[in-house]
Protein backbone atom coordinates (compact mmCIF):
# COMPACT_ATOMS: atom_id res chain seq x y z
CA UNK A 1 0.00 0.00 0.00
CA UNK A 2 2.66 2.52 1.02
CA UNK A 3 4.91 1.45 -1.85
CA UNK A 4 2.20 2.10 -4.44
CA UNK A 5 1.50 5.54 -2.96
CA UNK A 6 5.19 6.44 -2.97
CA UNK A 7 5.59 5.25 -6.57
CA UNK A 8 2.52 7.28 -7.61
CA UNK A 9 3.96 10.42 -5.99
CA UNK A 10 7.30 9.87 -7.74
CA UNK A 11 5.66 9.06 -11.07
CA UNK A 12 3.38 12.10 -10.92
CA UNK A 13 6.22 14.43 -9.98
CA UNK A 14 8.67 13.16 -12.58
CA UNK A 15 6.04 12.72 -15.30
CA UNK A 16 6.70 9.00 -15.70
CA UNK A 17 4.33 7.32 -18.14
CA UNK A 18 5.10 3.82 -16.91
CA UNK A 19 5.79 3.25 -13.23
CA UNK A 20 5.52 -0.55 -13.49
CA UNK A 21 9.32 -0.82 -13.71
CA UNK A 22 9.85 1.18 -10.50
CA UNK A 23 10.99 -1.23 -7.80
CA UNK A 24 12.20 -0.79 -4.20
CA UNK A 25 15.81 -0.95 -5.44
CA UNK A 26 15.20 1.85 -7.97
CA UNK A 27 17.29 4.98 -7.31
CA UNK A 28 15.61 8.37 -7.70
CA UNK A 29 18.79 9.98 -8.97
CA UNK A 30 20.62 7.22 -10.83
CA UNK A 31 17.69 5.34 -12.36
CA UNK A 32 14.97 7.98 -12.63
CA UNK A 33 17.31 10.93 -13.21
CA UNK A 34 15.72 13.10 -10.53
CA UNK A 35 17.75 16.16 -9.59
CA UNK A 36 18.12 17.48 -6.06
CA UNK A 37 15.10 19.79 -6.38
CA UNK A 38 12.96 16.88 -7.61
CA UNK A 39 14.13 14.81 -4.65
CA UNK A 40 13.25 17.55 -2.16
CA UNK A 41 9.80 18.05 -3.70
CA UNK A 42 9.13 14.30 -3.73
CA UNK A 43 10.15 14.01 -0.07
CA UNK A 44 7.85 16.93 0.81
CA UNK A 45 4.95 15.24 -1.00
CA UNK A 46 5.65 11.97 0.82
CA UNK A 47 5.70 13.84 4.14
CA UNK A 48 2.29 15.34 3.34
CA UNK A 49 0.81 12.04 2.13
CA UNK A 50 1.93 9.99 5.13
CA UNK A 51 1.90 12.76 7.76
CA UNK A 52 5.53 12.17 8.72
CA UNK A 53 8.50 14.49 9.01
CA UNK A 54 11.68 13.51 7.20
CA UNK A 55 14.65 15.64 8.28
CA UNK A 56 17.14 16.56 5.55
CA UNK A 57 19.86 14.53 7.28
CA UNK A 58 17.69 11.41 7.02
CA UNK A 59 16.59 12.09 3.45
CA UNK A 60 20.22 12.41 2.36
CA UNK A 61 20.77 8.79 3.44
CA UNK A 62 18.14 7.39 1.06
CA UNK A 63 19.79 5.37 -1.71
CA UNK A 64 16.63 4.01 -3.29
CA UNK A 65 12.86 3.92 -3.04
CA UNK A 66 13.03 0.97 -0.65
CA UNK A 67 14.92 3.15 1.82
CA UNK A 68 12.13 5.75 1.65
CA UNK A 69 9.49 3.03 2.09
CA UNK A 70 11.25 1.52 5.11
CA UNK A 71 11.65 4.96 6.69
CA UNK A 72 7.95 5.77 6.24
CA UNK A 73 6.90 2.38 7.61
CA UNK A 74 9.14 2.83 10.67
CA UNK A 75 7.72 6.32 11.34
CA UNK A 76 4.13 5.07 11.06
CA UNK A 77 4.62 2.33 13.69
N, C-alpha and C positions, 0 to 999 in steps of 0.2 A: 504493500500500500504506500508506504513512505517513498520507496524507490520510484514508483510510477509518478508520484507527485513531483519528486525532485527532477526526474527526467523531463517531465512536461515543462517545468519552470525553465530548465536549461534549453530545451528545444524551442520554446516560445521566445526566449531572450536572444538566442543565437540564430533564429530563423531556420532551424533545421527542418527539412521536409520529411525526413525519415529518421525517427528516433529508435527504431527497432534494433539498430546495431549498437546503441549505447548500453554498455554493461558496467557493472560496479568497478571494473579495472580500467575503464576509460578515463583518460586524463583530460581535464578541461582545456589545458593549455596545449599540450603536445598533440592530442588526438583531435580535439574539436577546434583548435586554433583560437581559443578565447584569449583576449588580452587582459591586462590587469584591471581595466575598468569594467569589462564584461564580468570578470570574476567577482569583483566587489558588488556589482548590481545583482548578480545571481545569488550571492550570499545574503544580501539584504532581502531579496524576495523569499528565500528559504526561511529566513528569520521571521518574516511576516506570516508566511504560510503555516509554520509549525509553532509559532509563538515561543521562540527560543532566542537567546542572545549568543552570537558567536563572535567573541573578541578577535581582533585582527591577528593577535599572536597565534590563536588557535587556527584560524582560517589559513594562515601562511603554511601550516603543517600539512594541509590536505594535498595528497598526491594524486588522488583520483576520486571518482564519484562515490566509491565504496567508503572512503574515509569520511566524506560528508554524511552519508547515510548512517554510518556507525556513530558519528558524533550526535546527530539528531536523535537517534534511538536512545543513546545514553542520557541525553538531556531530558527526554520525555519520560524516563523511568522514575 
